[in-house]
Amino acid sequence: MQKFLIIQTAFIGDVVLATVLIEKLHASFPDAQIDFLLRKGNEDLLANHPYLNEVMIWIKKENKTKNLFKLINTIREKKYDKVINVQRFFSTGLITAFSNAKEKIGFDKNPLSFLFDVKVKHIVGTKEHPVHETERNLSLVKHFTNDVPARMKLYPSEEDHTFVNRELSTVNSQLSTAKYICVAPSSVWFTKQFPKEKWIEFLREIPSSINIYFLGAPSDKNLCDNIIAVLPGHTTKNLCGTLSFLQSAALMENALMNYANDSAPLHIASAMNAPVTAVFCSTVTWFGYWPLSDKSFVVEKTEPLYCRPCTTHGRKECPEKHFKCALDINKQKLLSILKYE
């Protein structure tokens, strides 16, 4: 039996994007043991995953170095056939290099890639030839699997769906017939976040017959409360910090539409093949993070803007002080996507 370890200790969206490797490895080696290493706080994303043997957790915030070397020793003892490192950072390169695996695989941009057995070129797409992050991830296993595409996927449990239905029934007693959209208005980066006033401008036009549920971290609660406060006549609920990752995924699955920035909720929706609209402000799709759901849309400023994209991951403020990449997006672009009876 083959034993694989996937390493992705970055953020929520990165873990979701790496689930494509779980699907691919399981499809190619149904009897293999697949383990996944992530950072503490993200483990709920992979709870009860049907194809995973173990989810290993690296505690980064406390005794980071001590926990790192303890983790390396644990991994060495497991004697993996292949360790697949999705990241390009020194720490995960160290884990990979000293994993004691028969084959150590990672991207050539990792500073310790010279210690890997297989180095895969990390390709950043262009406007003419975009490359999705899931394609980059799959390139790590292409040499021992095949070219057949795979999709990222999350697996909410029956309990997750039950919890979500119970939460929503407190908003609308006729839940079975209630139509709703989900909105995740926040982002870690200012220039990747559609501004609050633009969300309000759009959401005020949503028919009152459609419920609006807000998703995000506990830190996003105030932003969503401020938006809700100026949506008179709408049925809304602020679920920030209330739902787990998989409960949020379960909610998104049955929404008329999910609206998000270029951020983790976009990828959670894609992993559920849920309808999703992604608003891209300072970043662009060809960086590799566009939505992959069968029913997916991108809303962005289509007219050329000399400063866009300004950076790959977003900034804490607009360096040009005008933020036209977000403020020039017309609400009609978002409204035209929503279909309702």
C-alpha positions, 0 to 999 in steps of 0.5 A: 500500500502506497503512503502519501503525505500532502503538505499545505500549511498556509491559509484556508483558501490554500488548503481548499485548493490543495484538496484537488491532490487528495481527489487525484491521488485517491482516483489513481491509487484507491487503496493508498494511505493519504495524509495531509499536513496543515496549520492549526486552525484549518483542520476543520476543513478536512474533518471526516474526509472520506479519503484521508487517513490522518490530518496532521497539525503544525502548531505555528503560533506557539513554540514554532521551531520546537513544534517544527522539529517534533513534527519532522521526527513524527513524519520520518517515523511514518516512512512515506513513499511520497511527500508532496509539498505544495508550498514554496517556503523554507519551513515546509522545504525543511519538512520535505527534505528531512521527511525520510520519504522515498520520493520528495516532491515540490516546486522548484521555487522552494529554497530547499528544492535542491534537496528534493527528488522531484522538482516541478517548475512553478508556472505563473500564468499570463493573461493570454495563457492563464494557469489555475492554482489547482493545475499547478498543484496537480503538476506535482503528481503528474509524473506518477499519475496521468493528465486526467483533470480532478476537482477540489472538493469538501465534504460537509457531514449530515450533521453540518447540513442539519445544523445549517438548516436549524440556524436558517429556520430561526430566520425563515419558518418556511425554510424549504421554500426560502430562496437565499444568497450568501455574501462574504464581503471581507478580505484580509487585504484592503485592495482585494475587498469590494468596499462596504458602500459598494456591497450596500449599493448592490444588496439594496437592489436584491428583492426582499423575497430573497434572504441574505446570509453573511459569512466570515470570521468573527472579526468580520462581524462588525462589517456585516452588522454595518451593512445589515443596518442599512438594508431595511426590508430585507431578511438577513442574518449575520453568521460570521463566527457562527458556522464552521468551515464545512457548515459554511460550505453546506450553506453555500451549496444550496444558495441561489448565488454566493458572492465573495472577493478574491478570497477563501469563500470563493474557493469553498464555493468552488469546492462545493460546485456551488454557484459563485460570483467572484469580485476581483478588485486589485488582483486579476483572474490569470494569477490562477484563482478564478472560480471553478464551479459549473455556474461561476462568474467574475465581476471586475473592472473591464476597462484598462487601468494602468495600475492593475494588477498592483500586486499578486496578493493585495495591499493594505491600501491603494498605492494610487489613493483612488481605488478605481479597480473596485470603486468603478465596478457597477452594481448592475454587473452583480445584479445581472448575474442573479437569476430569480423568479 
